[in-house]
Amino acid sequence: MRSRWHLRVNALVVAWLLAAATVAAAHRAVPVAGWLMVHLLLLGAVSTAILIWSAHFAEAVRRTPLPGGHRGQAVRLALHTAGALAVITGMLTTTWPVVVGGAVLVATVGLGHAATIVAQSRVAGGSLGVRLGGTTWYFVASAAALAVGAGLGATLAREDVAGAVAARLHLAHVTVMLLGWVGLTVVGTTVTLWPTMLRVRLAPDAAVASRHGLVVLGLGLLTVLAGAASAQRTVAGVGLVVYLLGLGRTSWPLAREARQRTPDTFASRSVGLAWCWFVLSVAAWAVAVLGADGWTGAQVRTGAVLAPLAVGFAAQVLVGALCHLGPMVLGGGPTAHRAARAVVERGSGARLVLVNGGLVLFALPAPSLVRVGASVLVLGALVASPVLLVRAAVVSRRLRALPTTGPAAMPPVELLAPPARPLGPALAATCALLVVVAGAVAADPAAAGLGSSAAGGAEATGRVVVVQVEAQDMRFVPASVEVAPGDALVLEVTNVDDTVHDLVLDSGASSGRLAAGATTRVEVGVVGRGVDGWCSVAGHRQMGMTFRVVVTGEDAAGDGGGAGAGSPGSPGSRAGDGGDGGASQGAAHGTGHGAGHDGASGGAAPAPTLTPGATPGPGHEPYDATLAPAPAGTHHRLTLRMQDLEREVAPGVTQTLWTFGGTAPGPALRGRVGDTFEITLVNDGSIGHSIDFHAGALAPDRPMRTIEPGERLTYTFTATRSGVWMYHCSTMPMSLHIANGMFGAVVIDPPDLPAVDREYLLVQSELYLGADGPDGAIADLAKIRAEQPDAVVFNGYPNQYDHAPLRARAGERVRLWVLDAGPSRASAFHVVGGQFDTVYLEGAYTLGGPGAPATTGGAQVLGLLPAQGGFVELVPPEAGHYPVVSHAMVDAERGAHGVLAVEEAP
């Protein structure tokens, strides 16, 4: 019965693991996959395993069953699973009440688990003289930490939590969950599990070390919480140091036991390596927090240790424990046990090399392609363990089904073969890691520092020049540095802006992406020629984020072998060249977002072209221009996800758009004067974005700030005035973000707005296709700055309403709301064959309107500058096709053209 129980509940752990692996495999396409994978792994698989095996070990060391038995455990597991799913669902849908409900369930399970173990100790009379009965207090402390961590996580999920407060909450939440809930459980379990795995006697001082360790570890956790609560970062860092001392105290007996017998199974080696990652990660974490520049910097540096802790420690100790305990709980006698263990040992050396070697590559400041390839190998090696556990269960069941006597009772020889440990699989795994490194370097040599050398043939002088460089206000300060030929140059780059930047040099050296407040060193090496640098984040180079290394005696504006001749503002620069958004050297060197984000890719691909009047492709769905009435109520909530999506923007032409809500223009919002809008922004994109709602009047400092990928904020405003208001991304360069799709309309009805038969919303904007760039590139900033659009469109697509006309009937009153989103072209909105009897422009009627006196006057054009809006009304007198255009005719010919198809009245 016990074996069946553990088999069933461990199937739940395997299910969580496979879910985490599936999400990890999709991390390149799903922006939130990193966060989701961590929670599926830690809150799902690891936490479920902890609930199962801490109960098992509590019963084993105290030799007393837990109150409630398996039924009580099943209830706690069910509640935890429901709570974990609710937390994940609430975070994905940005529904905070759902997150809170899930966190309450998770915390309740933690407290209930702790209470059950405490009740067991009372039934058992303390430890009953059992030497290691005291280790169960680790499980009590860890379960209490789970409840605290759940509360901190729910608070952190609030949209209004930001800045240093969010950073402090994040540090406290991660510490309590990883070092408290997971860490304390693992330490308490390893006291007994480790010598069992090694098949050696318990170290004489193991029990004493575990008691001392629990006190020191608990003190360290409390100190970290105290530091976070009091905003004393140094105190929090000291807490991590204290925790590290507790790990040192508990590690000493484990090391003595390992000297008795070297770990010789996959399970023992996996757990041993996991323990090493645990100690090293905590040490690195303490150094990072103590050395950080403020709480935000501490949060950024904490992110660097999450992968070693989550994968190197938590995931690896989980699969190691499962591979040790799994064959035991399968039962079936010695033969079945031996066969099951032989299955889980298959490829053990290769799996260990791939997980730990791949994680080392991932943790190092390696090029992006190396880290991606390494993470794939780590994922595959981790997934192999649950797959082998399933196979072991099948083999064990086959053996249990064999007759007990006679020739048929002999199991197949291959099922009884001892686990072989040839060096071949481990060597093959090592070769796979080397192939990943070599392939990544070959694909992107500049990212590995193998680009054109900065030395330029100069002989090294032995001198080292260290220069402090700051990224601030879309500039590098200083913008240039002068060194003597042969000197070695080191740049200490600090991002003092509130958005992400990097510094890429044409020699191949790069700082990598730097979060706000982050600092790094760029080893330029020996300098013998001029070197150009820039920020490769989309549009930042064109905004002036350039840098120059000048060799003594060289003209700072000279070409120097770099990109100086094409730098912004130089006489040789032109639209479309490398200095102004065209073939950027960031793309040529493959430096992150520089490729494809500054318009060109080195001129290798022809520029996409538009065919005037072409029919949209069969998969094109026209943007629905119908404007729905204002919803009921006065408080409107909406979640806008900022996403990168490749969309067809013209017949046969695709573009990578940055979108609000998955469309360009973004979703139309509508309300009445006095309504409140609560907008939750979630950045699922690849770079930082922001939002500016013209419909609200409030200080822009906080709500309009740039949020980085994975972040969110809540923007609340009250509509105090009517009109057609624009919303858009206000991250610099703003023109690029708007032109690349980040805009939309907010319609606030004037009081007593009469009902009409039809209402449509048309948002005029411009397309700037990547010059000399591939199909699918983002907008070209050079064309934007030169005001040379490839198309002017209504609702994001040229001429789409020629092929999918707006509909009306003769004699019906049609209201056409119009917003000019720009970023640069004005609109002269006109309906050919129609006359406007009502014109509403920028918050006021200029013709007609409720209560206006009768007049013979009319209007032919609604004139709008960029960001202006209004509406017109007309009554088509007869059936026919009425072209809808911007009467700036060159723009109508560029695509600002549609049709109002009017049918006969019924």
N, C-alpha and C positions, 0 to 999 in steps of 0.2 A: 504493500500500500504506500509506504513512504517513497519507494522508488518511483511509482507512478505519479505521485504528487509532485516530486521534484522534476520529473520529466515534463509534466504538463506546464508547470510554471516557468521552467527554463525555456520552453518554446516561446513564451511571451518575451523573454529577453532577446532571443534570436530574432523575433519579429521586429523589435525596436532597432536592433543592430542593422538589419537589412534595410529598414526604412531610412536610417541615417546614411547608410552606404548609397542608397538610391539618390538621395538628395545631394550627397557629396559628389556623385558622378555628374550631376547637372549644375554644379556650382558656377560654371562659366556662363550658362545661359540664364540662370535664375539669380537675380541680384541679392535676394535675402537668404540664399541657400546656406551661406556660412553660419549665420545666426541659427537658422533652422536645424542644420546638421548638429551643432553643438547641443541644442536642447533635446533633439531626438536621442543623441548619444548619452548625455549626462542626466537629463531629467527623465528620459525614457528608459534606455537599456541599463545604464549603470545604476540608477535609483531602484529600478525593479529588482536587479540582481542583489542590491544591498538589502532590500526588504526581505528577500528570500533567504539569503545566506547568513545574514546577521541573526535571523531567527534560528536557523540551523545550528550555528556555532554557539549561540546562547544556550540552546538545549544540550549541545554536546559537552560544553565545558562545565555546565552546572548539573548535568545529568538529571534534568527535570524538564518536562514538557512545558511549553508556554501556555498560559491560560487561554482558553478558546480554541486551541488546537489549530488544525489546518483550516477549519471553517473561518475562524477569526482572521487568519492570515489571508485567506481568499478574499474576505471582505475588504481588508486594508489594501490588497493589491488592486481590486476592482476600483476602489475609491481613488487610489493614486493614479491609475491609468486614466480614469475620467478627468481627474484634475489636471494631469499633464496635457491631455488632449485639449482641454478647455483653455489652458494657458497658451498653448501654441496657436490654437484657432483664434483666440482673442487678439494675440499679437499680430497675426497675419491679416486679420480684418480690422485692426485698430479699434477694437471694441473693448474699452477698458473694463466695463462691468463684467464681461466674460472672463477677462484676465483675473480680476479680483475673485470671482467665483471659483475659478480653477485653483488660484493660490490658496484660498481658504480650504479647499478640499485637500490639497497637498500638505498644508500645515497641520490640518486635523489628523491626517494619516501619520505624520511625523510625531506629533504629541501622543497619539494613540499607541504607536509602536514603542515609544519610550515608556509609557505607562505600563504596557504589557510586560516589558522586560523588568521594570521595577517590581511589579506584582509577582513575577516569577521569583525574584530574589527573596521576597518575603515568604513565599510558599516554601522555597528551598532552604530557608533559614540562613540568609546571607550567601556565602559561597560554599556552605556545607563542607568546609575544610578542603575543597578542591583547590589545587594550587593556582589554577588560572581562571578561577571563577570571576576574579576582579576585572578581567578584560571585557566583560559584558558592559561595564560602565562606559567604555568607549562607544558602544552602540547607543546607550542612553544619551550621551552628550551629542553624538552625531545626529540623532533624531531630533533633538532640540534645535540643533543648528539648521536642520531642514526647515523647521517651522519659521525660524527667524529669516532665513534666506528667502523663503517664499514671500514673506511680508515685504522684505526689501525689494524683491523683484517686481511685485505688484506696484509698489510706490514708484519705482524707476520707470514703469511703463506709462505713467501719466504723461500726457502730451505737454503739460505745462512745466514739467521738470527739465531744466536745461542748465548749461553752464557748469560752474564749479559744483553746484549742488548735485547735478546729475553725475559728475565725475566721482564725487565722494560716495554717492549711493552705489555706483557701479563697482567701485573698489570693494566696498563692504559686501555687496551681494556676491561678487565672484569669490571673495575670500571665504565667506561663510559656507557657500555651496561647495567649492572645490577643496578647501583645506579643512572645513568643518564636517559637512555631511559626507563627502567622499573620503577625504583624507583620514579623519578619525576612524571611520569604519575600516579602512584598509589597514591602518596601523594596528588596531585591535585584533583584526582577523589574522594578520600576518604573524603575530606572535605564536599562534598555534599552527597555522597553515604552512608556514615556511619549513619548519623541521619535518612536518609530515611529508611535504613534497620531496625533501632531500632524503627522507628515511634515516634520520639521525636523532640522537637524543636532544632534548630541549636544553639550551644553555643554562647553566646554574643560576645566572642572575637575570633570566628572562622575565620572571614575574616581577621582581623589584624594578627592573628597567621599565616595564610597562606601566607600573604605578607612577613612577617619577615622570615618565614621558607624558602621561595623561594630564598631569598637573601643569607641566611646562607648556604643552601644546595648547591647552585650554587658556592659559594665561596669555599666550601669544595671540590667540583669536580675539580675546576680550580687549587686548591692547589695540589691535587693528581697528576694532569697532569703536573704541574710545577715540582714537585719532580721527576717524572719519566723522564721528558725531561732533567733535569739537573743532573740526577744520584744522587739525594739527597734523600735517602730512608727515612730519618727522616722527611723530608718535606712531603713526600707522606703519611707517617703515621699520621702526624699532620692534613693533609687534611681529612683523615678518621675521626679523632676526631671532626673536625669542622662539618663535615657532620652529625655526631652523635648528635651534639648540635642542628643542624637544625631539626633533627627528634624529639628531645626532645621538641622543641618549638611547632612543629605541633601536637605532641601527646597530649598535655595538654587539648585542647578543646575536643578531642575524648574521653579522659578519663572522663571528666565532663559529656558528653552526655551518656556514658555507665552507669554512676551512676544514670541517670534518669530512665533508663530501662535496666535491665540485658539482654544481647543478648539471644534470645530465639528461633532462627531459625538456620538451618544448615548454611545458607549463612552468617548471622551475626557472628556466632561463628567461622566459617572458616576464614572470613576476620580478625576478632579480633586476632585469633591465628597467622595468617600470619603476622600481624603487630608486634606481640611479637617476632616472629622469625626474622623479619627484623631488629628490634632494637638490639636484642642480637647478631645477626650475624655481624652487622657492628661494634659493640663494640669488639667482639672477633677478627674481622679482623684487627682493629686498633692496638690491643695489639700484634697480630701476626706479623704485618709488623714492628712495632716499636721494637719488641724484636728479630727479625730475624737476623741471621748472614750473611749479604750480600743479594744481589738481588735474587740469586738463592734460598736461604733459604726462602725469602719472597714469591717467586712463589710457593714453595712447601707448605708453610703454607696457602697460599691463596686457594690452592686446598681443604684444610680441611673445608673451609666455603662455598664452592660452593654448596654442597648438601643442607645445611640448607637454603641458599639463593634461589637456583633454585626450590627446592621442597617445603620446609617449607614456604617460602615467595611467590615466583612468582607463582608456580603451585597452591598453596592453595588459594591465593587471586583470581586467575583466575577462579577456579571452584566455589568459593563462589560467585563471581560476576555473573557468568553465571547462577547459581542456583537462584539468586535473580532476575536478569533481564530477564532470559529466559521465565518464566511463564507470565511476563508482556507483552513481545512482541508477544507472541502467540495469544493474544486477545481472542475473543469469549465471552466476558462478565464476570460478577462476578462468575458465576457457573463454567465456563471453567477455569478461573484463579485459583479458589480455588482447583479444582480437579488437575490441573497441579502442583500447589504448594504442594499438598499432596503427589504427586508422588516423587518430588525431595527431600522431607523430609524423605523418607523411609530409615530406618537404619542410620539416621544421627549421632546418638551417636556412633554407632560402627565405622562408617567411620572416624569420628573425632579422636577417640581413636587410630585406626589403623594407620592413617597418622602421627599423632603427637607422639604417643608412639613409633611407629616403627622408626620414624626419630630420636628420642632421643637415642634409642638403636644403630642406625647406627652411630650417631655422637660420641657416647662414645667409649673409647678404648676397645671395646668388642672383643671377639674372632671372627674369620672370619665367622664361621658358623652362629653365632648370627646375624651378620650384613647382611649376605646373606638372611637368613630367614626373618629378619625385612624388608629388601628392597622388598621382594616379597609381603608381606602384605601391605606395603605402596603403591606399584604399583596397587594391586587389589583394594584398597580403592579409589585411585584416578580415576581409570578407571570406577568405579561404577557411578561417577557423570555424565560424558557424556552419559553413557548408560541410566541412569534415565532421562536425558534431552530428549533423543530420545523417550523414553517411554511417557514422559509428552506431547510431541508434538502429539503423536498418540492419547492419551486420549483427548487432547484438540480438535483435529480434529473430533473425534467421537462425542463429545458433541455439536460441532457446526453443525453437520449433523442431530441432532435430530429435530423433529418438534417443533415449538414454542408453540403450543397449544395441548390440548388433553392429554389422559393418556400416549401416547408414548413420550410426551415431558419430562416426568420425567426421569432423568438420573439414572443409577444404583447407589444404595446406597453406594457401596464400592468406587465409584469415588468421592463422596462428603464427605467421612469420614474425620474428622479433623486429621491432622497429629499426630499420637500417639508418645509419647516419653517414652516408658518404659525403665527401667534400664537394662532389659534383654540383648538387643543387645550390649550395652556398656560393660556390664560385660562379655559377650561372647568374645568380642574383646579383653578385658584385659586378659582373660584366654588364648586366642590365642597367645598373645605376651608372656605370661609366658610359654606356651608350647614350643614356639620357643626357648626361653632361655634355658629351661630345656633340650630339645632335643639336642640342640647344645652342651651344657656342657656334657651331657651323651655321645655324639658321640666323643667329643674331650676334655676330662677333663684337659689334660695338658695345652691346649691353654687357659683355664680359670684359670690357676694357681692351679689346683687341682691334679697335678702330685705328684710323691713321694716327700715328704717335704724335704727341705734342713736342717730342724732342727735336724733330727736324734736323737730325744729324749733329746737334750740338753736343759738345763734350761736357760731361757733368762736372760741376765745380765743387760739389760736396755740400754746398749751402742749401738750407731748407727755408723757404719763405712761407709763413703761415698768415693767412688773411681772413678776417672776419667778414662775411657777406650776409646781409639781411634781405629777405624778400618782403617788401612792404609797399602797399599802395600801388600795386601793379608795376613795381620797379625793383631792380636789384641795387642795393646800396652797399658799397660803391658799384657803379655800373661798369668799371674797368679797373684793372690792376696792372702795374708795370713791374716786370722782373727782368733781371739780367740773363743773357743767354747762358744756358747750362744750369741755372738754379732749379731746384725741385720746388714745386708749388703745392701747398695744401690749402684747400678752402674749407673753412668751417662755416657751413651754411645754416642759418636760422630763419625759420618762417615766422615772422611776427604779424602776419596778416591773419584774418579770421577764416581764410579759405585755403585749400590745398594748393601747393606749388611744388615745383622741382627745378633743378638746374641741370641741364644737359649740355655737354660740351661736344664740339665736333671731333674731338679725339676719341670719343667713346665713353669717357668718364661721365658718371651721372650720380646725382644725389639720391635718386629714387623719390617717390612721392612723399612729401613732408606735410603732416597735419599741422594745424595751428599750434604754435609753440614748440614744435619739434626742431631738433638740431642734429646735424650729421657732418661727417668729414668726407671731403671729396679729394682723393689722392690724384692730382693731375699728373704728377711725375716730373721728370726733367723737361724744361721748356726751352725750345729753340726756335719756335715760330709763333706767329699770332694765332690765338685760339678763340673761336667764337662760341658763345653759350646762349642759352635761351630757356624759357619755361615752356614745356611741351604740353601743358594743359590747354585745352581748346581755346584759341583766341588770345591767350595771354601774351604770346610772343608779339602778336600784332598790336597789342595795347602798349608795347614798349618794354616788356620784360626780356631784355637782352643783356648780355654780359660779354666783356672782351678782356682777354689776357694779351697784353701788349709787351713785346720784347723791347728792351732798351734800345733806342735808336730807330725803332720802327714807328711809322706814322700810325696813330691810333685808328685812323680811318682807312688805312691800307688794307689790301686784300689778305695778306698774311697767310694765305692758304686756307682761310676759313670762309665764312659767309659774309664777310664785311661788305663786299661790293653789293650785296643785295639786302643789307640790313635796312630796317624801316627808317625812312627819312634820308637815306643816302641818295646821291644823284643818280646812281645806277639802278635804283629800285623801280619796279613797275608792277602794275596789277598782274597778279598771277605768278610772280617770281617767288623764290624762296624766302625773300624778306618780307613779303606782304600777303601771306596766306596762300601762296601757291605751292610750289614743290618744296615744302619745308624740309630742312635737313633733319628735323625730328623724325619725319617719315622715312627719310633715306636711311637713318640709323636704326629705325625700328624702336624708337624710344616711347613706349607706352602709348599715351593718348595723342602724342604728336602725329602718329600715323593715322591719316584719315581725318583728323580733327581740324587740321589747319588747311583743309581743302584739297591738297594734292598728294600724290604718292610718288613723286619723283618723275612725273611725266611719262610713265610707262604705259598708261592706259589712255585711250581717247576720251575726251570730254563727252558726257552725255548730251544729247541734243533733243530738242523738242520739235515735234511736227505739228504746226498749227492746224487745229480742227480735227486731229486724229481721233479715232474712236477709242474710248477706254478699253482696256483689256477685259476679258470675260470675268475675271475675278474681282473687278473693281466694284465696290459698293459706294454709291454716292452718299455724301454727308447729308443727313436728314436736316433740311433747313426749316422744317416745321417748328415753330416756337410754341411750346406748351404753356397753358395758363400758369400764373403764379400758384404754387402749392398752398394748401390751407395751413394755418398757423402762422406764428410770428417768429419762430426760432427754427432755423434751417441748418441741419448738420450734413456735412459731406466730407468724404475722404478723397483726396486727390493724390494719386500715385504718380510720381515723376519717373518716367520710363524711357529707355532708348528702344525705339522700334523701327525696323526697316519697313517702309511703306512705299507703294506706288504713288508718286506725286504728280505724274503726268503719264499719258499713254506710253508704255514701254520704258519708263524711267523710274528708278527707285532712289530713295534717299533715306539715310539714317536720321530719323527725327528724334528730337527731345520733346516729350509730350507731357501734358497734364491729362491724367485719366485715359491715356492710350489713344487720344485723337488730337489732330491739329486742324482747326482750333480745338481747344479744350471744351469740356462740357459747358453749356450755357446755364447760367444761374438766373433765377427770376424771383422777384419778391416785390414787396410794397414798402413805401416810406415808413420807417419805424421798425422794420424787420431786422432781426439779428442773424448773422451768418457765422457759424462755427465751422471752420475749414481745417481739417487735419491733413497736413502735408507729410507724405512719406517718400523719401528719396530712394527709389529703387534703381536709379540710373547709375552711370559710370563716373560722373563728376558732380561737383557741387552745384546746387540750384537754389533759387529763392522764389518769392512771389510778391507782387505788389498789386493790391486791389484798389483801383481808383475809386471804387464805390464807397470806400470807408475813409474817414478822416482820423488819423492817429499817427503818433510819432513812429517813424519807420525803423528806429534803431534795432528793436528786438524782433518784431514780427516779420520784417523784411530781410532778416539776415540770411546769409547763405548757409544751407545745411548740407553736409557731406553725405555720400552714399551710406545708406543704412540708418540715417538719422531721421527724426520727425519733429514737427512742431505744430502747434495749434494757433491759427490766425483767426481772431474774432473781431468782427466789426459790425456796426449798426448803420444801416442805410438811412441817412437823414435827408437825402435829396434824390429826386428822380432823374432818370436819364439812362442812356446806354453807356455803360462804363467798361473800360478795358481792364483786364488783369493780365499780368505777364511776369516772366522771370526777370528779376532785376540784377542778376549776377553779371559782372563784367566779363567780356564785352557784351553789354546788353543787346546791342544790335544783332549780334550773332545768335544769342539765345532766343530772341524773338523771331528772327528769320528762320531759325531751325525748328519752329513749331510751338514755342512756349508762350501761347497767348490764348485769350478767350474773352467772352463777354458776360457782363452782369447786367441784366435788364431790371431796372426798378421802375415800376409803373407810376406814371403821374396820377395824382388823385382824380377820381371820377373818370378813369379811362374808359371810354365806351367800348362795348363788345363789337367785334367785327366778324365777318364770315371766315376770313383766312388771315393767319399771321405767319410770316416767315422772318428768319434772321439770316442775314448775309454778312459775313466778316471778310473784308478785303485784306489781302496780304500779298507778299511777294515771295517768289522762289529764286534762290541764287544757287544754281547747281555747281558742284565742285569743278573749278576750272582745271583742265588737263588732268582730271582725277577720275577715279573709277565710278561706275554706277554704284549707288548705295552709299557714297560718301556724304558727309554732312555739308551744310551750306558753306559757300566760299566767302570768307571774310573780306578778301580783296574786292570782289564784286560788290559786296554790301557797302564797303567804304567808298567805292567809286559810283555807287547808286546805279548799277547796271544790272537790273533784274533779268533773269531768263523768262520769267512769266509773272503776271499779276493775276490773282485768282480770287474767286469767291469760295469761302469755306474749304480752302486748302488744295483745290484741284482745278486746273484750267478747263473752262468750257464744260464742266460736268453737267450743268443744268441745261445745256443744249441737248444732251443725250438723255437726261432724266429731268424733264421740265418741271417747274413749279406749276401747280394746278389751281384753276379757279373756274367759275362759271360767269357768264355775262350777267352784269347787274349786281354781282356780289361786291362787297367792300373788302378790299385787300389792304392789309397793313404790312409794310416791309420795313423791318428794323435793320439798320445798317451801322456797322462799326468799321472804321478804318484802323486796322492793327499795324499797318506799315510793315517794316519799321520806318520807311522813308517816303513812299509815294502817297500823294493826296488822291482823293476820289471825287469824281463828279458824277454821282449816282443818277441814272436816268433810265426810264422805261420808254422804249421807243413805241410811239403810238398812244402813249398814255399821258395824262395830265394829273398833277397832284392837286387835290383840293385841301389837303391837310399836310403841314410840314412841322415837324418837331425837331429842333436842333439844339443840342447841348443844354437840355433842361428847360426849354421854353418853346411855346408854339410861335412860329413865325408866320403861320398861315392856318386859319381854321382853328379847330379845337372846341371843347365843350363851352357853350355860351357865347362863342364868337359871333359877331354880326354877319349877316349874309353879305357876300361880296361876289363880284364877277371875276375877281383875280384868281390866278392859279400859279403853279410853279412847275418848272420842267427839270430842275436839278437840285439834288441835295448835296451841297458842297462840304466836304469833310477833309480836314487836315489829319495827319497821323494821330491816333488816339482819340479823335472825336467820333461822336455817334449821334444818332437820331432815328426818326422814322418818318415815313411818308405814307399817305393813304390815297388810293385811287379806286375808281369804279370802272372796270373795262366795259365799254359800251356794247361790244359785240364779240362774237367768237373769233378766235384767231390766235396767232402766235406773236407775242409782244416781247421783243428782245429786251433783256435787262443788262445794262452795261455801265461801265465807267465811261463818261463822255470825254475823258482824256483818251482820245481814240487809239493812240499807240498802246495804251494799256488794255483797251477792249480787244485789240488785235493780239495782245500777248496772252489773253485768256480770261480777262475780267468781263465775261460774257455768259449770259444764260438766256433762258426763254421762260416767259410766263405763258403757259398754254391755257387758253380760255375756251371752254366749251359753251355750247348753247345752253341757255337757261332751261330747266325741265318744264 
